Amino acid sequence: MKRLLLVFAATIVTGLSVNAQCTPDPQYTTPGVYPDSATGFASATVGVPYDQLITNVVPADTTTSIGGIPITLTFDSVVVVSIVGLPPGYTYSCYDAQNTVSPPDGCAFEGNTIGCVSIAGTSQPGDEGTYNLDISVDAYLEGGTTPAASYVLDYYSIEVQPAAGIEEYANQRFKLFPNPVSESFTLEGLEGVDVSSISISNASGKVLRSFENVTGASMDMNVADLDGGIYFVHVAHGTSVDVVRFIKE
């Protein structure tokens, strides 16, 4: 099940950098963090530059109840306090709705704005593995000087794959061929699996295609319109998401 952070929207990754720049994905307008937890972050590959876009839609306010009386509280900002667990050498840059770099002493997103985070880095041999992230977030209400709430987001991870050839994916539950792809490919291994969704994302984490109510033992996908590069197929089933990488020629 998708876990959208509907009240406190912020997500980041290690070490602050001001060298990159990102633009929020305009398709997202509902408060939350995108990609959501069901889609997850794109995998990284040793020796291949990694670039993950995260779009943060911060709500203007929230409603609570005191003594049975509904009260609307206005957000001041959402701030990322710390991030633990990133792959070695990865950096991030934070941008608000005006696409200006957040102050170097923090990563803050004002209420009722859409901002983004650019995560970048290149993994080296020996970095292979799954890096689970713990992201500490503070939310401030208008006029407040201390956090109204603090959260730790622990459902994101970055998997660093070895720099081997495509055959490294041969033992996965789901198989994709041909790979590299020129026009279309077939995804196999779906039979007997309760697939909730299948999506395709680019190396920046932007979801380009999404399919739900998937049935059958396999699925054919036409990607002739995609530019050449590395892409990822995310297969969500049960509480898991399997990711298969493919190269578009």
PLY file of the C-alpha trace (Angstrom):
ply
format ascii 1.0
element vertex 249
property float x
property float y
property float z
element edge 248
property int vertex1
property int vertex2
end_header
0.00 0.00 0.00
1.27 3.43 -0.85
2.48 5.50 2.05
2.18 9.16 1.04
3.34 11.69 3.60
0.28 13.91 3.37
1.10 16.32 6.17
4.85 16.70 6.35
6.44 16.64 2.92
10.21 16.46 2.71
12.85 14.01 1.60
16.57 14.26 1.01
19.91 12.51 0.92
23.48 12.98 2.26
25.78 15.99 2.31
24.59 19.39 1.07
25.69 20.48 -2.40
24.93 23.61 -4.41
26.25 22.38 -7.74
23.10 20.72 -9.08
19.72 22.18 -9.86
16.30 20.60 -10.07
12.78 21.56 -11.08
9.75 20.08 -9.27
7.75 17.62 -11.35
4.60 19.58 -12.35
2.38 16.48 -12.44
2.33 16.39 -8.63
0.02 18.84 -6.84
-1.37 16.80 -3.94
0.62 17.25 -0.69
3.18 14.50 -0.35
6.61 13.22 -1.34
7.18 11.89 -4.84
8.14 9.26 -5.81
6.03 7.71 -3.05
7.08 4.71 -1.00
5.44 2.23 -3.39
7.53 3.50 -6.29
10.69 4.15 -4.30
14.00 5.52 -5.51
15.71 4.32 -8.66
18.57 1.87 -8.26
22.15 3.00 -8.76
24.86 1.18 -10.72
28.57 1.24 -9.99
30.33 3.60 -12.37
27.10 5.16 -13.69
26.21 8.73 -12.58
23.11 8.68 -10.38
20.53 11.47 -10.37
17.31 11.13 -8.35
14.61 13.81 -8.41
12.32 14.15 -5.40
9.33 16.48 -5.55
7.97 17.81 -2.24
4.47 19.28 -2.13
4.02 21.00 1.24
0.44 21.76 2.35
-0.63 25.26 3.36
-2.33 24.13 6.55
-3.76 21.23 8.51
-6.87 20.79 10.62
-7.01 19.46 14.15
-9.64 19.39 16.87
-9.46 20.84 20.36
-12.37 20.13 22.66
-14.39 18.99 19.67
-13.85 22.30 17.89
-12.04 22.07 14.52
-9.05 24.40 14.24
-7.02 25.15 11.13
-3.27 25.47 11.69
-1.04 27.15 9.10
2.31 25.63 8.21
5.42 27.78 8.37
7.87 25.25 6.97
9.09 21.67 6.87
12.80 21.15 7.55
15.01 18.14 6.97
17.20 17.88 10.07
19.44 14.93 9.21
19.84 12.00 6.84
21.53 8.75 7.75
22.46 5.82 5.53
23.34 7.28 2.11
25.77 5.60 -0.31
29.34 6.95 -0.04
30.01 10.16 -1.93
26.39 11.08 -2.66
25.31 14.72 -2.28
22.04 16.61 -2.45
20.73 20.07 -3.30
17.44 21.53 -2.07
15.30 23.92 -4.07
12.09 25.69 -3.11
9.22 26.78 -5.34
11.30 29.66 -6.71
14.09 27.19 -7.57
16.61 28.86 -5.25
19.05 26.87 -3.15
17.99 26.44 0.45
20.30 27.90 3.13
23.44 25.79 3.68
22.54 25.27 7.34
19.36 23.40 6.55
16.92 22.16 3.96
13.65 24.04 4.44
10.44 24.08 2.42
7.84 26.74 3.20
4.18 25.90 3.61
2.02 25.93 0.47
5.01 25.53 -1.87
6.38 22.84 -4.15
10.10 22.21 -3.90
12.50 19.54 -5.00
15.67 17.74 -4.09
18.36 16.56 -6.47
20.37 13.55 -5.28
23.54 12.89 -7.21
26.60 10.70 -7.00
28.55 7.92 -8.67
29.03 4.65 -6.79
32.42 2.97 -6.83
33.39 -0.73 -6.75
32.82 -1.99 -3.23
29.75 0.22 -2.70
27.31 -2.47 -3.85
24.37 -3.14 -1.56
21.15 -1.65 -0.26
21.32 1.63 1.66
18.31 2.19 3.92
17.71 5.84 4.68
16.56 7.45 7.93
15.44 11.02 7.26
14.61 13.20 10.28
12.03 15.90 9.59
10.72 18.78 11.71
7.47 20.61 10.93
6.90 24.18 12.10
3.57 25.99 12.40
3.18 29.68 11.69
4.54 31.73 14.58
6.21 28.74 16.22
9.87 28.65 17.21
9.99 24.96 18.10
8.86 22.02 15.97
5.17 21.19 16.19
6.01 17.62 15.18
9.07 15.52 14.35
9.19 12.44 12.16
11.70 9.92 10.88
11.02 8.72 7.33
12.48 5.23 7.10
10.86 3.74 4.00
13.29 4.91 1.31
16.41 3.10 0.16
18.92 3.16 -2.67
20.14 -0.13 -4.06
23.60 0.01 -5.64
23.97 -2.65 -8.34
27.34 -4.01 -9.51
28.78 -2.77 -12.79
28.30 -6.16 -14.42
26.41 -6.72 -17.64
22.70 -7.17 -18.06
22.98 -10.84 -17.08
23.24 -9.80 -13.44
19.43 -9.60 -13.48
18.95 -13.17 -14.70
18.17 -14.54 -11.24
15.50 -12.01 -10.37
11.88 -13.01 -9.96
10.97 -10.91 -12.99
12.84 -11.17 -16.30
12.97 -8.57 -19.04
14.05 -9.21 -22.62
15.53 -8.20 -24.95
17.92 -6.02 -23.01
19.21 -3.62 -24.35
15.89 -2.56 -25.89
15.38 -0.85 -29.22
11.58 -0.61 -29.49
9.78 -2.97 -27.10
10.41 -5.59 -24.44
8.59 -8.37 -22.62
8.43 -8.58 -18.83
8.00 -12.17 -17.61
7.43 -13.78 -14.23
4.06 -12.19 -13.44
2.11 -15.44 -13.29
0.85 -16.24 -9.80
2.01 -12.86 -8.45
-0.49 -10.36 -7.03
0.85 -7.37 -8.96
-0.66 -4.06 -7.85
1.20 -1.84 -10.31
4.04 -1.70 -12.81
5.84 1.53 -13.63
8.81 2.72 -15.67
11.10 5.46 -14.36
14.20 7.15 -15.70
17.52 7.49 -13.89
16.23 10.65 -12.17
13.35 8.73 -10.61
10.64 10.37 -12.72
7.81 7.94 -13.44
7.19 7.85 -17.20
4.63 5.05 -17.45
2.34 3.45 -14.89
0.04 0.45 -15.19
-2.45 -0.96 -12.69
-4.72 -4.02 -12.59
-2.02 -6.05 -14.34
-2.95 -9.65 -15.16
-1.33 -12.44 -17.13
2.03 -14.19 -17.02
3.85 -11.51 -19.02
3.51 -7.96 -20.26
4.74 -6.34 -23.48
5.79 -2.69 -23.36
6.62 -0.38 -26.25
9.33 2.13 -25.36
10.30 3.24 -28.86
9.63 6.88 -27.93
12.09 6.91 -25.01
15.51 8.47 -25.43
18.56 6.26 -25.15
19.71 5.63 -21.59
19.10 3.63 -18.42
15.55 3.01 -17.18
13.92 1.01 -14.41
10.80 -1.16 -14.28
9.20 -1.20 -10.81
6.93 -4.16 -10.08
4.86 -3.62 -6.92
3.40 -6.79 -5.41
2.18 -7.31 -1.88
4.44 -5.23 0.36
7.45 -5.49 -1.97
8.73 -3.63 -5.00
11.12 -5.40 -7.39
13.20 -3.25 -9.72
14.59 -4.39 -13.08
17.00 -2.21 -15.02
17.05 -1.97 -18.80
19.01 -0.01 -21.36
17.21 1.80 -24.17
19.30 1.99 -27.32
0 1
1 2
2 3
3 4
4 5
5 6
6 7
7 8
8 9
9 10
10 11
11 12
12 13
13 14
14 15
15 16
16 17
17 18
18 19
19 20
20 21
21 22
22 23
23 24
24 25
25 26
26 27
27 28
28 29
29 30
30 31
31 32
32 33
33 34
34 35
35 36
36 37
37 38
38 39
39 40
40 41
41 42
42 43
43 44
44 45
45 46
46 47
47 48
48 49
49 50
50 51
51 52
52 53
53 54
54 55
55 56
56 57
57 58
58 59
59 60
60 61
61 62
62 63
63 64
64 65
65 66
66 67
67 68
68 69
69 70
70 71
71 72
72 73
73 74
74 75
75 76
76 77
77 78
78 79
79 80
80 81
81 82
82 83
83 84
84 85
85 86
86 87
87 88
88 89
89 90
90 91
91 92
92 93
93 94
94 95
95 96
96 97
97 98
98 99
99 100
100 101
101 102
102 103
103 104
104 105
105 106
106 107
107 108
108 109
109 110
110 111
111 112
112 113
113 114
114 115
115 116
116 117
117 118
118 119
119 120
120 121
121 122
122 123
123 124
124 125
125 126
126 127
127 128
128 129
129 130
130 131
131 132
132 133
133 134
134 135
135 136
136 137
137 138
138 139
139 140
140 141
141 142
142 143
143 144
144 145
145 146
146 147
147 148
148 149
149 150
150 151
151 152
152 153
153 154
154 155
155 156
156 157
157 158
158 159
159 160
160 161
161 162
162 163
163 164
164 165
165 166
166 167
167 168
168 169
169 170
170 171
171 172
172 173
173 174
174 175
175 176
176 177
177 178
178 179
179 180
180 181
181 182
182 183
183 184
184 185
185 186
186 187
187 188
188 189
189 190
190 191
191 192
192 193
193 194
194 195
195 196
196 197
197 198
198 199
199 200
200 201
201 202
202 203
203 204
204 205
205 206
206 207
207 208
208 209
209 210
210 211
211 212
212 213
213 214
214 215
215 216
216 217
217 218
218 219
219 220
220 221
221 222
222 223
223 224
224 225
225 226
226 227
227 228
228 229
229 230
230 231
231 232
232 233
233 234
234 235
235 236
236 237
237 238
238 239
239 240
240 241
241 242
242 243
243 244
244 245
245 246
246 247
247 248
